[in-house]
Amino acid sequence: MPLLGVWILVLGPASARAGDSGGGLFVLPVEPTWPVSPSAAAVFDERLSIAIAETKRARPLGARDVPEAQRGTLPKQLSECVTPACLRRLADITGAERVLGTKLADDGGAPTLFANVYDARTGAVVQRREWPGRPDEPPVSGRLAGEVARWAVGPAPTARTTVPPPPALTATVTQSAGVVALALAPGEPAGSQANALLDQLATQLGRRGPFSILWRGGAGGAPPSHRATVQVEQAHVSLRAHHAHHVREGALAAVVTIVELPRGTALFSARGHAERSIDSKKISDAEVMSQLIDDVVAQWMQAFDAQSVAGKLTKKGSP
């Protein structure tokens, strides 16, 4: 798969400069090689920097921010700086906490963008994603620049409204076991992966009571005190030739969110991401996806238990 273009974002600490809205992101220009012309590369670089700045959660940086005296200690092509030693050196020079490396490759005649986020201190890959090219737009479009920027920066923190303390109550307020309704996130298609994730989530939550689960007629129709939603970000299984045999490669990324009702105040959110690569003779597509679903739900529940969310799933009332 020939390499078409490469660029890197370096995420620096939030306190990089006083007055900044967030940590610094170091942006290297995409290489102006086929199918990216020099003018298209320059436009994409500008759009990417603007999109990062518009998130108000990061500060875009460029090559001019690297001290002249330090440039010789890094590879000429910064896209090659993905080894743990080089990443640590980059962190020492720039104060980066994470490094985002991306490459634009020719996938059967169609450009596809692949991205890895590395921990700058350990060199570990903490996040991966790909963006297949679209036939109705150029390889480096404004839409792609916006998606890459938002993904690299991460989701905005959940806004929490400060509510004044309630007036004194004459009756004693009691707490009882809550009722959690399960549903797909707004706009999430009712696909097989999403429904399987909900089924697994219902099973795991049911083992952690004493709260009840409202899912496909469960909990006897009791009104819910909380809602848990699932949103699938990425789901695929494909067959790929590997030496003398074939492997099935799959990836699944999904987010679970639990809110309090009726206000919709966020109580818990976790993202799970899993990948598998197995000899095709030993497993089917459905079995690969089943393993991915198990892995993602296990990651959700690990965060759920670590934050002691079960004890917070209660409903309030008067005796």
VOFI-543669 format. One record per residue: x, y, z of N, C-alpha, C, O in turn; residue in three letters. Coordinates in steps of 0.2 Angstrom, whole numbers. Example, Ala and Ser with C-alpha at 12.3 -4.5 7.8 and 13.67 -1.06 7.14 Angstrom:
2
> 66/-28/39/62/-22/39/66/-16/39/71/-17/42/ALA .
> 64/-11/35/68/-5/36/64/0/39/67/6/40/SER .
This chain:
319
> 4/-6/0/0/0/0/4/6/0/7/8/5/MET .
> 5/10/-5/10/15/-6/8/21/-1/2/23/-1/PRO .
> 13/25/2/11/30/6/10/36/1/14/38/-3/LEU .
> 5/40/3/3/46/-1/5/52/2/8/57/-1/LEU .
> 4/53/9/5/59/12/5/58/20/2/53/22/GLY .
> 9/62/23/10/61/31/10/67/34/13/72/32/VAL .
> 6/68/40/7/73/44/6/71/52/3/66/53/TRP .
> 9/75/56/9/73/63/6/79/68/8/85/66/ILE .
> 2/78/73/0/83/78/3/81/84/3/75/86/LEU .
> 6/86/88/9/84/94/5/88/99/4/94/99/VAL .
> 2/85/104/-3/88/109/2/89/115/5/85/118/LEU .
> 2/96/117/6/98/123/1/99/129/-5/98/128/GLY .
> 5/101/135/1/102/141/-4/108/140/-3/112/137/PRO .
> -9/107/144/-14/113/144/-12/119/147/-14/124/145/ALA .
> -6/119/151/-3/125/153/2/128/149/7/131/152/SER .
> 3/126/143/8/128/139/10/136/139/15/138/140/ALA .
> 4/140/138/5/147/138/-1/150/142/-7/147/141/ARG .
> 0/155/146/-5/158/149/-10/161/144/-8/164/139/ALA .
> -17/160/146/-22/163/141/-24/158/136/-29/160/133/GLY .
> -20/153/135/-22/148/129/-29/144/131/-30/143/137/ASP .
> -33/142/127/-39/139/128/-38/131/129/-42/128/132/SER .
> -32/129/128/-30/121/129/-23/120/127/-19/124/126/GLY .
> -21/113/127/-15/111/125/-13/113/118/-17/114/114/GLY .
> -6/113/117/-4/114/110/-4/108/106/-2/103/108/GLY .
> -6/109/100/-5/104/94/0/106/89/-1/111/86/LEU .
> 5/102/88/10/103/83/8/100/77/7/94/76/PHE .
> 7/104/71/4/102/65/10/102/60/13/108/58/VAL .
> 12/96/57/16/96/51/12/96/45/7/92/45/LEU .
> 15/99/40/11/100/33/11/93/30/15/89/30/PRO .
> 5/91/27/4/85/23/9/86/17/10/91/14/VAL .
> 12/80/15/17/80/9/13/81/3/8/78/2/GLU .
> 15/86/-1/12/87/-8/13/82/-13/16/84/-18/PRO .
> 12/76/-12/13/70/-17/6/68/-19/1/69/-16/THR .
> 6/64/-25/0/62/-27/-4/58/-22/-1/54/-19/TRP .
> -11/59/-22/-15/63/-26/-15/70/-23/-20/74/-24/PRO .
> -11/72/-18/-11/79/-15/-7/84/-19/-1/83/-18/VAL .
> -9/89/-22/-5/94/-25/-3/99/-19/-5/99/-14/SER .
> 3/103/-21/5/108/-16/0/113/-14/0/114/-8/PRO .
> -4/115/-18/-9/120/-16/-15/117/-12/-17/120/-7/SER .
> -17/110/-14/-22/107/-9/-19/105/-3/-22/106/2/ALA .
> -12/104/-2/-9/102/4/-9/109/9/-10/108/15/ALA .
> -7/114/6/-7/121/9/-14/122/12/-14/125/18/ALA .
> -19/122/8/-26/123/10/-28/119/16/-31/121/21/VAL .
> -26/112/15/-28/107/20/-25/109/27/-28/109/32/PHE .
> -18/111/27/-15/113/33/-18/119/36/-19/119/42/ASP .
> -20/124/32/-23/130/35/-30/128/38/-32/130/44/GLU .
> -34/123/35/-40/121/37/-40/117/44/-44/118/48/ARG .
> -35/113/44/-33/109/50/-32/113/56/-34/112/61/LEU .
> -28/118/55/-26/123/60/-32/127/63/-33/128/69/SER .
> -36/129/58/-42/133/60/-47/128/64/-50/131/69/ILE .
> -48/122/61/-52/118/65/-50/116/72/-54/116/76/ALA .
> -43/115/73/-41/114/80/-42/120/84/-44/119/90/ILE .
> -41/126/82/-42/132/85/-49/133/87/-51/135/93/ALA .
> -54/131/83/-61/132/84/-64/128/89/-69/129/92/GLU .
> -60/122/91/-63/118/96/-62/121/103/-65/119/108/THR .
> -58/126/103/-56/130/109/-54/126/115/-54/127/121/LYS .
> -51/120/113/-48/115/118/-41/113/116/-38/109/120/ARG .
> -38/117/111/-31/115/110/-28/121/106/-32/125/103/ALA .
> -22/122/106/-18/128/102/-14/125/97/-9/121/98/ARG .
> -16/127/90/-12/124/85/-5/127/84/-4/133/85/PRO .
> 0/123/83/7/125/83/10/123/76/7/118/73/LEU .
> 16/126/74/19/124/68/26/123/68/29/123/74/GLY .
> 30/122/63/37/121/63/41/127/66/46/126/69/ALA .
> 38/133/65/41/139/68/42/138/76/46/142/79/ARG .
> 38/134/79/38/134/86/43/129/89/44/128/95/ASP .
> 47/125/84/52/121/86/59/125/86/61/128/81/VAL .
> 62/125/92/69/129/92/74/127/87/74/121/86/PRO .
> 77/131/84/82/130/79/87/125/81/89/121/78/GLU .
> 89/126/87/95/122/90/93/115/91/97/110/92/ALA .
> 86/113/91/84/107/93/82/103/87/81/97/87/GLN .
> 81/106/81/79/103/75/83/97/73/81/92/70/ARG .
> 90/98/74/94/92/72/94/86/76/96/81/74/GLY .
> 90/86/82/90/80/86/84/76/84/83/70/87/THR .
> 80/78/79/74/74/77/75/72/70/79/75/66/LEU .
> 71/67/67/72/65/60/70/71/56/66/75/57/PRO .
> 73/71/50/71/76/45/64/75/43/60/80/43/LYS .
> 61/69/43/54/68/42/51/66/48/52/60/51/GLN .
> 47/70/51/45/69/58/40/63/58/38/61/63/LEU .
> 37/62/52/32/56/52/36/49/54/32/45/56/SER .
> 43/49/54/46/43/56/47/43/64/50/38/66/GLU .
> 46/48/67/47/49/75/41/46/78/37/49/81/CYS .
> 41/39/78/36/35/81/38/30/86/35/26/89/VAL .
> 45/29/87/48/25/91/48/28/98/47/34/99/THR .
> 48/24/104/47/26/110/53/31/112/51/37/115/PRO .
> 59/30/110/64/35/111/63/41/108/64/47/111/ALA .
> 61/41/101/60/47/98/54/51/101/55/57/101/CYS .
> 49/48/103/43/51/106/45/54/112/43/60/113/LEU .
> 49/51/116/51/54/122/55/60/121/55/66/125/ARG .
> 60/60/116/64/66/114/59/72/112/60/78/114/ARG .
> 54/70/108/50/75/106/46/78/112/44/84/112/LEU .
> 44/74/116/41/77/122/45/81/126/43/86/129/ALA .
> 52/80/127/56/84/131/57/91/127/58/96/130/ASP .
> 57/91/120/58/97/117/52/101/117/52/107/118/ILE .
> 46/98/116/40/102/115/35/102/121/31/106/121/THR .
> 36/98/126/32/97/131/26/93/129/21/94/133/GLY .
> 26/89/124/20/86/122/18/80/127/23/77/130/ALA .
> 12/79/127/9/73/131/7/68/127/8/62/129/GLU .
> 5/69/121/3/64/116/5/66/109/6/72/108/ARG .
> 6/61/105/8/62/98/3/59/93/1/53/94/VAL .
> 0/63/88/-4/60/83/-1/59/77/1/64/74/LEU .
> 0/53/74/3/52/68/-2/49/63/-6/45/65/GLY .
> -2/52/57/-7/50/52/-4/49/45/2/52/44/THR .
> -7/45/41/-4/44/35/-10/43/30/-15/40/31/LYS .
> -9/45/24/-14/45/18/-11/40/14/-6/41/11/LEU .
> -15/34/13/-12/28/9/-17/27/3/-23/28/4/ALA .
> -14/24/-2/-18/21/-8/-21/15/-6/-18/10/-6/ASP .
> -28/14/-5/-31/8/-3/-35/6/-9/-41/8/-10/ASP .
> -32/2/-14/-35/0/-20/-38/6/-25/-43/5/-28/GLY .
> -34/11/-25/-35/17/-29/-39/22/-26/-40/27/-29/GLY .
> -41/21/-19/-45/26/-16/-41/28/-10/-38/24/-6/ALA .
> -40/35/-8/-36/37/-3/-39/36/4/-45/37/5/PRO .
> -36/33/9/-38/32/15/-33/34/20/-27/33/20/THR .
> -36/38/25/-32/41/31/-32/36/37/-37/34/39/LEU .
> -26/35/39/-25/31/45/-22/35/51/-17/39/49/PHE .
> -24/34/57/-22/39/62/-20/34/68/-24/30/70/ALA .
> -15/36/72/-13/33/78/-11/39/83/-8/43/81/ASN .
> -14/38/89/-12/43/95/-7/39/99/-9/34/102/VAL .
> -1/42/101/4/39/105/4/43/111/4/49/112/TYR .
> 6/39/117/8/42/123/15/44/122/20/40/121/ASP .
> 17/51/123/23/53/121/29/51/126/35/50/124/ALA .
> 27/49/132/32/47/137/33/39/136/39/37/137/ARG .
> 28/35/135/29/28/134/29/25/127/32/20/126/THR .
> 27/29/122/27/27/115/21/22/114/20/19/108/GLY .
> 17/21/119/11/16/118/6/19/114/4/25/114/ALA .
> 2/15/109/-3/18/105/-9/18/110/-11/12/112/VAL .
> -12/23/111/-18/24/115/-25/25/111/-30/24/114/VAL .
> -24/26/105/-30/27/101/-29/26/93/-23/28/91/GLN .
> -33/23/89/-33/22/82/-39/24/79/-45/23/81/ARG .
> -38/26/72/-44/27/68/-42/27/61/-37/29/59/ARG .
> -47/26/56/-46/27/49/-52/30/46/-58/30/49/GLU .
> -51/34/41/-56/38/37/-55/36/30/-51/38/26/TRP .
> -60/32/27/-60/30/20/-61/36/16/-65/40/18/PRO .
> -58/36/10/-59/42/6/-66/42/3/-70/36/2/GLY .
> -69/48/1/-76/48/-2/-75/50/-10/-71/54/-11/ARG .
> -79/47/-14/-78/48/-21/-81/55/-23/-79/57/-28/PRO .
> -85/58/-19/-87/65/-20/-84/70/-18/-86/76/-18/ASP .
> -77/69/-15/-74/75/-12/-66/73/-13/-64/67/-14/GLU .
> -62/78/-13/-55/77/-13/-52/74/-7/-55/73/-2/PRO .
> -46/71/-8/-43/67/-3/-42/70/4/-42/68/9/PRO .
> -40/77/3/-39/81/9/-44/87/9/-43/92/7/VAL .
> -50/85/12/-56/90/11/-56/94/18/-53/92/23/SER .
> -61/99/18/-62/103/24/-66/99/29/-65/99/35/GLY .
> -70/94/26/-74/90/31/-69/85/35/-69/84/41/ARG .
> -64/82/31/-59/78/34/-55/82/39/-53/79/45/LEU .
> -53/88/37/-49/92/42/-53/93/49/-50/92/54/ALA .
> -59/94/48/-63/95/54/-64/89/58/-63/89/65/GLY .
> -65/83/55/-65/77/59/-59/75/62/-59/73/68/GLU .
> -53/76/59/-47/74/62/-45/79/68/-43/76/73/VAL .
> -47/85/67/-45/90/73/-50/88/79/-47/88/84/ALA .
> -56/87/78/-61/85/83/-59/79/87/-59/78/93/ARG .
> -57/74/83/-55/67/85/-48/68/89/-48/65/95/TRP .
> -44/72/87/-37/72/90/-38/76/97/-35/74/101/ALA .
> -42/81/97/-42/85/103/-46/81/108/-45/82/114/VAL .
> -52/78/106/-56/74/110/-62/78/112/-63/84/110/GLY .
> -67/74/115/-74/77/116/-74/83/121/-69/83/125/PRO .
> -78/87/120/-79/93/125/-81/90/132/-85/86/132/ALA .
> -78/93/137/-81/91/144/-88/92/145/-91/97/142/PRO .
> -91/88/148/-99/89/149/-100/95/154/-97/95/159/THR .
> -104/99/151/-106/105/155/-110/103/161/-115/100/160/ALA .
> -109/106/167/-113/104/173/-115/111/176/-112/115/177/ARG .
> -122/111/176/-125/117/179/-125/117/186/-127/112/190/THR .
> -123/123/189/-123/123/197/-131/125/199/-133/130/197/THR .
> -133/120/203/-140/121/205/-140/123/212/-137/120/216/VAL .
> -144/128/214/-144/131/221/-147/125/225/-151/121/223/PRO .
> -145/125/232/-148/120/236/-155/121/237/-158/126/237/PRO .
> -159/115/237/-166/116/238/-169/118/245/-165/118/250/PRO .
> -174/121/245/-177/123/252/-178/117/256/-178/111/254/PRO .
> -178/118/263/-179/113/268/-186/110/267/-191/113/265/ALA .
> -185/103/267/-191/99/266/-194/97/273/-191/95/278/LEU .
> -201/97/273/-204/95/279/-204/87/280/-204/84/285/THR .
> -204/84/274/-204/76/274/-197/74/273/-193/77/269/ALA .
> -195/68/275/-189/65/275/-188/62/268/-192/59/265/THR .
> -183/64/264/-181/62/257/-178/55/258/-173/54/261/VAL .
> -180/50/255/-178/43/255/-175/41/248/-177/44/243/THR .
> -170/36/248/-167/34/242/-169/27/241/-168/23/246/GLN .
> -171/25/235/-172/17/234/-168/16/228/-166/20/224/SER .
> -168/9/226/-165/7/220/-168/10/214/-174/10/213/ALA .
> -163/12/210/-165/15/203/-167/10/198/-167/4/199/GLY .
> -170/13/193/-172/9/187/-168/12/181/-169/18/179/VAL .
> -164/8/177/-160/11/172/-163/8/165/-164/2/164/VAL .
> -165/13/161/-168/12/154/-162/11/149/-158/16/149/ALA .
> -162/6/145/-157/6/140/-160/8/133/-165/6/132/LEU .
> -156/11/129/-158/13/123/-152/15/119/-146/16/121/ALA .
> -153/15/112/-148/18/107/-147/25/108/-152/29/109/LEU .
> -141/28/107/-141/35/107/-145/39/101/-146/35/96/ALA .
> -147/45/102/-151/48/97/-147/48/90/-141/50/90/PRO .
> -150/46/85/-147/46/78/-143/39/77/-141/38/72/GLY .
> -142/35/82/-139/29/81/-143/23/78/-149/22/80/GLU .
> -141/21/72/-145/16/68/-146/9/73/-141/8/76/PRO .
> -152/6/72/-153/0/76/-149/-6/72/-153/-11/70/ALA .
> -143/-6/72/-139/-11/69/-138/-17/73/-139/-17/79/GLY .
> -135/-22/71/-134/-28/75/-129/-27/80/-129/-30/86/SER .
> -123/-23/78/-118/-22/83/-121/-18/89/-119/-20/95/GLN .
> -125/-13/88/-127/-9/93/-132/-13/97/-132/-12/104/ALA .
> -136/-17/95/-141/-20/99/-137/-26/103/-139/-27/108/ASN .
> -132/-29/100/-128/-34/104/-125/-30/110/-124/-33/115/ALA .
> -122/-24/109/-119/-21/114/-124/-19/120/-122/-20/125/LEU .
> -130/-17/118/-135/-16/123/-137/-22/127/-138/-22/133/LEU .
> -138/-28/123/-139/-34/126/-134/-36/131/-135/-38/137/ASP .
> -127/-35/129/-122/-37/134/-122/-32/140/-120/-34/145/GLN .
> -123/-26/138/-123/-21/144/-129/-22/149/-128/-22/155/LEU .
> -135/-24/146/-140/-26/151/-138/-32/155/-140/-32/161/ALA .
> -135/-37/152/-133/-43/156/-128/-41/162/-129/-43/168/THR .
> -123/-37/160/-118/-35/165/-121/-30/170/-119/-31/176/GLN .
> -125/-25/168/-128/-21/173/-133/-25/178/-133/-24/184/LEU .
> -136/-30/175/-141/-34/179/-137/-38/185/-140/-40/190/GLY .
> -130/-39/184/-126/-43/189/-124/-38/194/-121/-40/199/ARG .
> -125/-32/194/-122/-27/198/-128/-23/202/-126/-18/206/ARG .
> -134/-25/202/-140/-22/206/-137/-18/212/-131/-17/213/GLY .
> -142/-16/216/-149/-18/216/-154/-14/212/-160/-16/212/PRO .
> -151/-10/208/-155/-6/203/-158/-11/198/-155/-17/197/PHE .
> -164/-9/195/-167/-13/189/-165/-11/182/-163/-5/182/SER .
> -166/-15/178/-165/-14/171/-171/-13/167/-175/-18/167/ILE .
> -173/-8/163/-178/-7/159/-176/-8/152/-174/-4/149/LEU .
> -177/-14/149/-174/-16/142/-179/-21/140/-179/-27/142/TRP .
> -182/-20/134/-187/-24/131/-192/-27/135/-193/-33/136/ARG .
> -195/-23/139/-201/-25/144/-198/-27/150/-203/-29/154/GLY .
> -192/-26/152/-190/-27/159/-192/-23/164/-195/-18/163/GLY .
> -191/-24/171/-192/-20/176/-200/-19/177/-202/-14/181/ALA .
> -204/-23/174/-211/-22/176/-214/-16/174/-220/-14/176/GLY .
> -211/-12/169/-214/-6/167/-213/0/172/-216/5/171/GLY .
> -209/-1/177/-207/5/182/-204/11/178/-200/10/174/ALA .
> -206/17/180/-203/23/177/-196/23/178/-193/22/184/PRO .
> -192/25/173/-184/25/174/-182/31/178/-185/36/178/PRO .
> -177/30/182/-173/35/185/-167/37/182/-164/43/183/SER .
> -164/33/177/-158/34/173/-159/31/166/-163/27/165/HIS .
> -155/34/162/-155/31/155/-148/30/153/-144/34/154/ARG .
> -147/24/150/-140/22/148/-141/21/140/-145/18/138/ALA .
> -137/25/136/-137/25/129/-130/22/126/-125/23/129/THR .
> -130/19/120/-125/16/117/-124/20/110/-129/20/106/VAL .
> -118/22/108/-117/24/102/-110/21/99/-105/21/102/GLN .
> -111/18/93/-106/15/89/-102/20/85/-105/23/81/VAL .
> -95/20/86/-91/25/82/-88/21/76/-87/24/71/GLU .
> -86/15/77/-83/11/72/-84/4/73/-84/1/79/GLN .
> -86/0/67/-87/-7/68/-86/-10/61/-89/-9/56/ALA .
> -81/-15/61/-80/-18/54/-76/-25/55/-72/-25/60/HIS .
> -77/-29/51/-73/-36/51/-71/-37/43/-76/-36/39/VAL .
> -65/-38/42/-63/-39/35/-58/-45/34/-55/-47/39/SER .
> -58/-47/28/-53/-53/27/-47/-50/23/-48/-47/18/LEU .
> -41/-52/25/-35/-49/22/-30/-55/21/-29/-59/26/ARG .
> -26/-55/15/-21/-60/14/-15/-58/19/-13/-53/19/ALA .
> -12/-64/21/-6/-63/26/-2/-69/24/-3/-74/27/HIS .
> 4/-68/21/8/-73/19/4/-78/15/1/-77/10/HIS .
> 4/-84/17/1/-90/14/-6/-91/16/-9/-96/14/ALA .
> -9/-87/20/-16/-88/22/-19/-82/23/-16/-76/21/HIS .
> -25/-82/25/-29/-76/26/-31/-75/34/-32/-80/38/HIS .
> -31/-69/36/-33/-67/43/-40/-63/42/-41/-59/38/VAL .
> -44/-63/48/-49/-59/49/-47/-53/53/-46/-55/59/ARG .
> -48/-47/51/-46/-41/55/-53/-38/57/-57/-36/53/GLU .
> -53/-36/63/-59/-32/65/-58/-27/70/-53/-27/74/GLY .
> -62/-22/71/-61/-16/75/-68/-14/77/-73/-14/73/ALA .
> -69/-12/84/-75/-10/86/-74/-4/91/-69/-5/96/LEU .
> -77/1/91/-76/7/96/-83/9/97/-87/11/92/ALA .
> -85/10/103/-92/12/105/-92/16/112/-87/15/116/ALA .
> -97/20/113/-97/24/119/-104/23/123/-109/22/120/VAL .
> -103/22/130/-109/21/134/-110/27/138/-105/30/141/VAL .
> -116/30/139/-117/36/143/-123/34/148/-128/32/145/THR .
> -123/36/154/-128/36/159/-130/42/161/-125/46/164/ILE .
> -136/44/161/-138/51/163/-144/50/168/-148/45/168/VAL .
> -145/55/173/-150/55/177/-156/58/174/-156/63/170/GLU .
> -162/55/176/-169/58/173/-172/61/179/-172/59/184/LEU .
> -176/67/177/-178/69/170/-173/74/167/-174/76/162/PRO .
> -168/77/171/-164/82/169/-159/81/164/-157/85/160/ARG .
> -157/74/164/-152/72/159/-145/74/161/-141/74/157/GLY .
> -144/75/168/-137/76/170/-133/70/169/-135/65/171/THR .
> -127/71/166/-122/66/165/-120/63/172/-117/66/176/ALA .
> -120/56/172/-118/52/178/-112/48/176/-107/48/181/LEU .
> -111/46/170/-106/41/169/-105/41/161/-110/41/157/PHE .
> -99/40/159/-98/39/151/-91/36/151/-86/37/154/SER .
> -91/31/146/-84/27/145/-84/25/138/-89/24/134/ALA .
> -78/25/135/-77/23/128/-73/17/128/-68/16/131/ARG .
> -75/12/124/-72/6/123/-69/5/116/-73/7/111/GLY .
> -63/2/115/-60/1/108/-57/-6/108/-53/-7/113/HIS .
> -58/-10/104/-55/-17/103/-53/-18/96/-57/-16/91/ALA .
> -48/-22/95/-46/-24/89/-44/-32/89/-42/-34/94/GLU .
> -45/-35/84/-43/-43/83/-41/-44/76/-43/-41/71/ARG .
> -36/-49/76/-33/-51/70/-32/-59/71/-27/-61/74/SER .
> -36/-63/67/-36/-70/69/-36/-74/62/-39/-72/57/ILE .
> -33/-80/62/-33/-84/56/-40/-85/54/-44/-88/58/ASP .
> -41/-84/47/-48/-85/45/-51/-92/45/-57/-93/46/SER .
> -46/-97/45/-49/-104/46/-51/-106/53/-55/-111/54/LYS .
> -50/-102/58/-51/-103/65/-57/-99/67/-60/-101/73/LYS .
> -60/-95/63/-65/-90/66/-69/-87/60/-67/-86/55/ILE .
> -76/-86/61/-80/-82/57/-80/-75/58/-78/-73/63/SER .
> -83/-71/53/-84/-64/54/-88/-63/61/-87/-58/65/ASP .
> -94/-67/61/-98/-66/67/-95/-67/74/-96/-64/79/ALA .
> -90/-72/74/-87/-74/80/-82/-68/82/-81/-67/87/GLU .
> -78/-65/77/-74/-60/78/-78/-54/81/-75/-51/86/VAL .
> -83/-52/78/-87/-47/81/-90/-48/88/-90/-43/92/MET .
> -92/-54/89/-94/-56/96/-88/-55/101/-89/-53/106/SER .
> -82/-57/99/-76/-56/104/-75/-48/105/-74/-46/110/GLN .
> -76/-44/99/-75/-37/100/-80/-34/104/-78/-30/108/LEU .
> -86/-36/104/-92/-34/108/-90/-35/115/-91/-31/120/ILE .
> -88/-42/117/-86/-43/124/-81/-39/126/-81/-37/132/ASP .
> -75/-38/122/-70/-33/124/-72/-26/126/-70/-23/131/ASP .
> -76/-23/122/-78/-16/123/-83/-16/129/-82/-11/133/VAL .
> -87/-20/130/-92/-20/136/-88/-21/142/-89/-18/147/VAL .
> -82/-26/142/-78/-27/148/-74/-20/150/-74/-19/155/ALA .
> -72/-16/145/-69/-10/146/-74/-5/149/-72/-2/154/GLN .
> -80/-5/147/-85/-1/150/-86/-3/157/-86/2/161/TRP .
> -87/-9/159/-89/-11/165/-83/-10/170/-84/-9/176/MET .
> -77/-11/167/-71/-9/171/-71/-2/174/-70/-1/180/GLN .
> -73/3/169/-73/10/171/-79/11/176/-79/15/181/ALA .
> -85/7/175/-91/8/179/-89/6/186/-91/9/191/PHE .
> -86/0/187/-84/-2/194/-79/2/197/-79/4/203/ASP .
> -74/5/193/-69/9/196/-72/15/199/-69/18/204/ALA .
> -77/18/196/-80/24/198/-86/23/203/-89/28/205/GLN .
> -87/17/205/-93/15/209/-99/18/207/-103/21/211/SER .
> -101/17/201/-107/20/198/-113/16/201/-118/19/201/VAL .
> -113/10/202/-118/6/204/-122/9/211/-128/9/211/ALA .
> -118/12/215/-120/15/221/-124/21/220/-127/24/224/GLY .
> -123/24/214/-126/31/212/-132/30/209/-136/35/208/LYS .
> -134/24/207/-140/23/203/-146/21/208/-149/16/208/LEU .
> -148/27/211/-154/27/215/-159/32/213/-158/36/209/THR .
> -165/31/216/-170/36/214/-173/39/221/-173/35/226/LYS .
> -175/45/221/-176/49/227/-184/49/228/-188/50/223/LYS .
> -186/49/234/-194/50/235/-195/51/242/-191/52/246/GLY .
> -202/52/244/-204/54/251/-207/47/253/-210/44/250/SER .
> -206/46/260/-209/40/263/-217/40/263/-220/36/265/PRO .
